Amino acid sequence: MAENVQRISPEAAQKHVNSDALLVCAYDDPHKFEQNHLAGAISLDEFKAQAGSLPRDREVVFYCA
């Protein structure tokens, strides 16, 4: 899975915000998530809980502020 990881610019990330990509705010600390998440993003804990049921063809964008 790590071989599929690609770093992108903030500008490219903004395009994903407006697409169907799943946004994951990659902080383990709930306080940091609350302070830094983008609208529509889920927490890392939520992602871990849903990982087994997410569609394999959906793009996932992990970010931290």
Secondary structure as GFF3:
##gff-version 3
##sequence-region A 1 65
A	DSSP	three_ten_helix	2	4	.	.	.	ID=ss1
A	DSSP	alpha_helix	10	17	.	.	.	ID=ss2
A	DSSP	beta_strand	22	25	.	.	.	ID=ss3
A	DSSP	alpha_helix	30	36	.	.	.	ID=ss4
A	DSSP	beta_strand	42	43	.	.	.	ID=ss5
A	DSSP	alpha_helix	44	50	.	.	.	ID=ss6
A	DSSP	three_ten_helix	51	53	.	.	.	ID=ss7
A	DSSP	beta_strand	60	63	.	.	.	ID=ss8
###
